[in-house]
Amino acid sequence: MSQSGLSSLIGNARTLLPERLEDGSMPFVCSCWATDPPGIDDLIALFGDRYDTSESELRKLDWFCPGRRPRKTGTPWPLDSEVPWGAQKDGESASDYRIRRAEWAAAQPDRGYCDE
């Protein structure tokens, strides 16, 4: 895996990545697409069919950010370890677990812009 191989992917702080790349650097994915990546028409068609939604509705998601600079995100982590935000606890609802993961992601340090 290389950073150039991650360049067309997007994610958030909950996107787990290998601890280090082959060159020793910390990997990242961008927070959104400032321009349409290759294959976006296929992705839009897939999500549109699967979730019965229109292209314009999909483009309103945080995946797309025309006019803004995407930020570096993702969490380099030993992929054979438990996720850093912890497993869903006994008795914890799916909604509460999503909230806990989102709070964890929001607390992660800023990693700068993808074009830096």
N, C-alpha and C positions, 0 to 999 in steps of 0.2 A: 504494500500500500504506500502511496506517495501523496504529497499534498496536491499535486496536479490532478491526481485521480479523485480527490475529494472536492475539486474546484466547482463542479456543477451541482453539488449536493447542498441542501439546506437542512437546518435543524435548530435545536435550541440547547440549553444547558443540560437537558436530560438525554441528549444524543451521546451515547458512550462511544468512545474512540480508543484505539490502542494507546498505551502510555506514551510511547515514542515511535516516531517513524524510523525507517531504515537509516536516515542521515542523522538521527538523534534529536531532531526537532519535535516540538509538541504539535500534534495535528489539530486542525480546526475545520469546522464547516461554517458557512455563512448563515446569517439569520434569515435572509430572504433573497429573492432574485431581483436585482435592479433592472435586468434585461431578461428576456425570455431565453432559457437554456435550450440546447438541442433536445428535440423530442418532446417539447412542452405540449404540442398538439395531441400527442398520444396520451400523455398524462392527464390532460384536461378531459379527453374523451373517456378515459378509464374511470376517473372520479365522477364525471358527469353521469355516466351510465350507472355506476355502482350506487351513487347517493342521490340520483335523480335531481341534479342541480345544474344550473346553467353556467356557461363560461364566465359571464359577468359576475355571478355570485362567487365563483371560485377565485376570481381575480380580486375580490374584496378581502380575501383572507390575508393573514400576515405573511403568507408565502411570497407575495409580490410587493415590491417597494420601489416602483419607478420614481426617480427624483430624489431618493434617499440613499445613503451609503450603508450597505450591509455591514453588520458587525460580526467579528469572530465569535464563535460560540462552540459548544460541545465540551464534553468533559473527558480528557484523557484519563483512562482508568485501566487497571489490570482486568482484562475482560473475563478472567476466570474467577473474579471476586464478586461478592454480593454488590448490588447497585449501591452507590453512595447515599442515596436517600432512604435506603432500607426497604425491606419487603413489606407488603401489606400485612398489618397486624391483625391478630384474631379479634373479631368484632368490629374492625374498622370498615366502614362502608366504602364502596368503590368511589363514591363522590368525595368522601373525606380523604381517601388515599390520593386522588387526583389533586386535591387542594394542597396536601402536604408536599407532593412532588413539585407542584408549581411554586410553592413558597420556597422550597429548597433551590429551585432553578433561579428564582428572582434574587436570592441572596448571593449568587456566585459573582466573583469579581469581573469587572469589565475587561475584555481582552483586546479592545481596540477595533479598528476597522479592517475589513478584509483586504482593502487595497493598500494597506501599509506594510 
